[in-house]
Amino acid sequence: MVSFKLSSIIRDVPDFPKPGILFKDITPLYSNPAILEECVEEIRSQFKHVKLDAVAGIEARGFLTGILLARALQLPFIPIRKAGKLPGEKISTTYDLEYGTATIEMHVDCTSPGMQVLIHDDVLATGGSATAAAHLIKQNGAQVAGFSFLVSLSFLGGDQKLQSFGKPVHSLISF
């Protein structure tokens, strides 16, 4: 039921961010508190049998629902940010994009060895940023417990890429 509600408010934006792309805009979700709450609850229920010690959200929209998910699970939230945005001691990793590379960072003191971390983002496309986030979590001695997304663009292959971690990958809706 939540997938139908979510699909009814996702807006298609043609030719964004460049010609030929049909962008799936999830921002209307943030104007609908009832559906947003249902989405968070659905993700929480998908991971109720998985041991979790924290939720990591990938900048920027992964923060919006990731922190709500962490709160619903009563767990700490770990921000994974673009390079240069975090103060203090951090670790970083660089990954490939269609048109170049990107670097993300995480504070070194946000995980401890053996912690089980759920990685969350709004949209799963090619899986590059989620894979990079998983490498940061593992580099810092913690473990990836699973991946959660609001939307999966399954035709881009990110789901298959994340399956290699052997952990649950859950999206509320796939296109």
Buried (B, 14 or more C-beta within 10 A) or exposed (E): EBBEBBBEBBEEEEEEEEEEEEBBEBEEBEEBEEBBEBBBBBBBEBBEEEEBBBBBBBBEBBBBBBBBBBEBBEBBBBBBBBEEEBEEEBBBBEBEEEEEEBEBBBBBEBBEEEBBBBBBBBBBBBBBBBBBBBBBBBBBEBBBBBBBBBBBBBEBEBBEBBEEBEBBBBBBBBB
